[in-house]
Amino acid sequence: TLVYPISNKDILRISQKYADQAWLSAKVCELPIPLYSLMNTIQAILLCPHAPIAHNKSNKRIRIGYVSSDFGNHPLAHLTQSIFGMHDRQRFDIICYALSADDDSQWRRKIQAEVETFIDISKLTIRDSALTIRSHDVDILINLNGYTKGSRNEIFALQPAPIQVSYMGFCGTLGASYVQYIIADNTVIPKKANIYFSEYIIRLPHSYFVNDHAQSAKYMLEEEEDFAVKDVTRAKYGVPSSVTFIFANFNQLYKIDPDIFDVWCRILKRVEGSILWLLRFPPAGEENIRAEARKRGIDDKKQLHFTSISPKDEHIKRGALADLFLDTPQCNAHTTGCDILWGGCPMITILGNKMATRVAASLLNAVGAPELITKNYQHYENLAVDLATNKQKYIQIRTKIQNARLKNQLAPLWDTLRWVRNLEQAYESIWHRFLSNLEPDHIHVHDIGIHNLNRKAYKPYQQDLGPFGNLHPDQRQTSTYNILHSSQHIPSTNQFFVPTINSLYPPQACPQLYVPISSSSPALPAIQKPTLCYHQNSAYTLPSYLLPPQQLHELRAPTHLIHQANLYPPFVPTPQHHFLNTPGMLYPLANNQIIPSPTQIPRFFFIPASNFIHQYQ
């Protein structure tokens, strides 16, 4: 539905079939639907007593739940990594629900560290996931997957929240009666297209497409004049020095259709000394593309240039080496479009008639370059040739794209905090409609502007600080962290809680309460016959629980992987598969044994939350 030339009407029908399938699968859970109105939070807790818990909900704040399988090294996390921490905590209570296990990536760590609450439900069933969300009394639940890999749309079919919204992951309608809204803008979903969406449209100003480049890719502004020193040159990627102009497209190859490839080949013929730079994405596609180019009279050895995919930072820097990015009309550059524009490279596109074919136009409008949006193939071809042959015009366009990234000229596309504040207006609007017993309706959000933004409110996560990074050095040496050391912290059935110490990383990933205790605090009682061991050295004294190897097979979801105070970077949690396969000093040699060497300290341990809480009580 995204790539092939299927009509909007048929896209809606296909999506409705998928939505119906998710609803039928959800019925197997034998839960009342909708959950939010037919089951209260206490009932949800009783049906799923081992569910991860969250802190007490305040009626003064709207509780937002973001559900995604892509909180990791994935384009969605690359784009959204800062928005969860940027939300105004005076007005909003944010919970991220991860449908995938920790991949130990920098994006996962950042999101976990900055969001108020992060809960991994990847090991839970559909039923228990929905019950968990219902027990947290979420007001607005955001589906960041849609019909993409790793999604669990059955959770939304059970309707654990009164308002459910589709955003970002799937560029089209979900066709689901149980998802009331979709976040978009006037470009990607014009009013005349409303009939092809089952959802009501929340239209944000400028562009619905958020990105994090101004925070996570500042190096482009700092290093732009120093590419040679950083070894980011055309020669590094094998581009001949004789090339006069580089056209590029760094999308996956499946987005290229025969019609646009015809146009690209005509452009190459009209611009002498030009090449088309593509990615081996996937590698098997290269020979097919070369064969098609030869059929169209192109010398593929001279005018087609392929390179392999690269890490994110290199990918953004490499994009700046291109002269003009040629968009794919059947499915636009989305994340790649942001990468290219942030690199300062202009992009041209054709305004299509489906949401996925209008995203690049949305990006260009928000960056202040609507003149790069074309109406048809001929207009697209002529503009590409004009920019390649009219040096003065090209320099003006490229300068505009580059200046839009500067702090004093920052375009709306790059202003992430401004985007978040506009989104919050939408959340408040749809929530107030619900509280007023009004039916959902289309929402048009007015731009909050730049004058009332408190840019100092957001404090990005510093990865090199480690778990005790925000504590005073004296506290780091004397404070010990443990779990539920006092019975007063045990939750009642109608009470939730989360970490109280924001400086301990990663507290949001676990439902237990972390509290500072002295080294003289009494030891905790044994749970499931664990080995109780004190790891002591000059800096820390850490009590911890470690399950014996023979009991590993007894672990049941949710099993929370918690990181101890590792004395050495990178202060991050390790995935479960690493724990299960790591030999050597994973377990202590004996109870209360002192291990003098820091390199021998067992750094990871598991705690099955349900057994721990109930047996402790």
C-alpha positions, 0 to 999 in steps of 0.5 A, a space after each residue: 500500500 505504501 510503494 505500489 500505485 494503489 488508490 487511496 480507496 483501496 488502501 483504506 479497504 486493505 487497512 480495514 482488513 488488517 484492523 479486523 484481523 487484529 480485532 479478531 486476534 484480540 478476541 482470543 484474549 477473552 477480555 471485555 472490549 473496550 477495556 478502558 470502560 469495562 474494566 477498572 485499574 484494580 481489576 486489571 491488576 488482579 488479572 495481571 498481578 505480575 504486570 510492571 507497575 508505574 507511579 501514582 497518576 495525578 489528575 492534574 496531568 494527562 498520561 500519554 503512553 507511547 507503544 513501539 517496537 522501535 525504541 532502539 537502533 531504528 529510524 523511528 528512534 533516531 527521529 523521536 529520541 528527544 521528544 519523550 524527554 521534552 514533554 512538559 512534565 507539569 502537564 503530561 505524564 509520559 510512559 514508553 512501552 517497548 515491544 522489543 528487547 533492549 538492543 543496548 543502542 545509544 538510542 534506547 539508552 537515551 530514551 530510557 534515561 530521559 522519559 519519565 517512565 520506560 516499561 519493557 513489555 516485550 516479554 508479555 502476551 498481548 493480553 497482559 500487555 493490554 492489562 498492564 496499560 489499562 492498570 496504568 490508567 493511560 489517557 492517550 495511547 500512541 501507536 508508533 508502529 501501525 502495520 510495520 514489523 514488530 507491531 502489536 495492533 491487537 493491544 490497541 484492538 483491546 482498547 486499554 485507553 479511551 483515546 488511541 492515536 496513530 503516528 509516524 510508524 505507518 504512513 497511512 490509515 490504520 482503518 481501525 475503528 478503535 484508533 480515533 486519530 492520526 497525526 498529520 499536517 495539511 500537506 500529507 493529508 489535505 482536507 479532500 483526502 479525509 474520506 480515505 482515513 478512518 481516523 480523525 485528522 490532527 493537523 500540526 503546523 508546518 510538518 507532522 514529521 518530527 526529527 532530532 537532528 538539531 540535537 543528535 547531529 550537531 556535528 554537521 554544523 561544527 564540522 561542515 568546514 572541516 570535512 577533509 580533516 574528518 575524512 568525509 570526502 568524495 574520494 573516500 567513496 570512490 567518486 571520480 574527480 572528473 564528476 561535475 555534478 552528483 545526483 543522489 538517492 539514498 532510499 532503499 532500492 525498492 522505492 525506485 519504480 520504472 517511471 522515475 528511473 526513466 526520468 533519472 536516466 534522461 536527467 543523466 543524459 542532459 547533464 554532462 559529467 553527472 552521476 547518479 549515486 545510489 546505495 546497495 540497499 539491498 546489495 542484490 539490487 545493484 546489478 538489476 539497477 545497472 541492467 535497467 540503466 543499460 536498457 535506457 542507454 546509460 553507461 552504468 560504469 561511468 554514470 551509476 555509482 553505488 556504495 554500501 550502507 553506513 552508520 547513521 552519523 556517516 550516512 548524514 555526513 556522506 549525504 552532504 557530498 551530493 549536489 542534489 537529492 532526487 526523491 522517489 515519487 511512489 514512496 518518498 524519502 522520509 527519514 532519509 529526506 531529513 538526513 539529506 536536508 540536514 546535511 545541507 543538500 537540496 532535494 526535489 520531489 513530486 507532490 503525489 496523491 497518497 500520504 507516503 507520496 507527500 512526506 518530502 513535500 511536507 519536509 520541504 515546506 517546513 524547511 522553507 523551500 517549497 520551490 523544490 516541490 514539483 507537480 509532475 515528471 516533466 517539471 521534476 526533470 526540468 528542475 533537476 537539470 536547471 539546478 545542475 546547469 544554473 550555478 547561481 540558482 543552485 548556490 542560492 537554493 543550497 545556501 537557503 537549505 544550509 542556513 535553515 539549520 542555524 540557530 538564529 534562522 532555525 526552520 520549523 522542521 528542525 525545531 524539535 521543542 517547538 514541534 513537541 509543544 504544538 503536539 501537546 496542544 493537540 493532546 490537550 484538545 482531544 483530551 478535553 473533548 473526551 472529558 466534555 463527552 464530545 465526539 472525536 473531530 478533526 483538530 487543527 493546531 495553531 503554531 505556538 511560535 518561538 517566543 514562549 519556548 523555555 529551551 532550558 527546560 529540556 536537559 538531554 541525557 549525557 551518556 558518559 555520566 553513568 548511573 551516579 553521574 548526577 550525584 555529588 562525588 561524595 554521594 557516589 562513594 557512600 551511597 548504595 542502591 538497593 530495591 525495596 529495602 523497606 516494607 513501606 515501599 511495597 505498593 498496595 493494589 491500587 497504587 503504582 510507583 517508579 524510581 525516586 532517584 532520577 540520577 540512577 540509570 536506567 531506573 525507568 526500565 524497571 518497575 522497582 523502586 530504587 532508594 539510597 541506603 547505607 552500607 549498614 542496612 540489613 540484608 534483604 530476605 532470600 527470594 527463590 533461593 538466590 545467592 546473596 553476595 556483597 561486592 565491595 571495593 574502594 568505591 561501592 558496596 552493592 548488595 544484589 540478587 543472583 539466581 543460580 544457573 539451574 534456575 535460569 530456565 524458570 524465569 518468566 516474563 516480565 524479567 527485568 534486567 538491571 544494571 549494577 554500579 559498574 565501575 567502568 563505562 559504558 554504564 549500560 544494561 546488557 541484553 538477556 541473551 548476553 547474560 545467558 551466554 556469558 561464562 566466568 564470574 557471572 555468579 559469586 563464588 560464595 555467600 558474603 565473599 569479598 571480591 577485591 578485583 573490580 574486573 571480577 565483579 558480576 555486573 548483571 542480575 535478574 529479578 522476576 518482579 512478580 515473585 519478588 514483590 509477592 514473596 517479599 510481602 
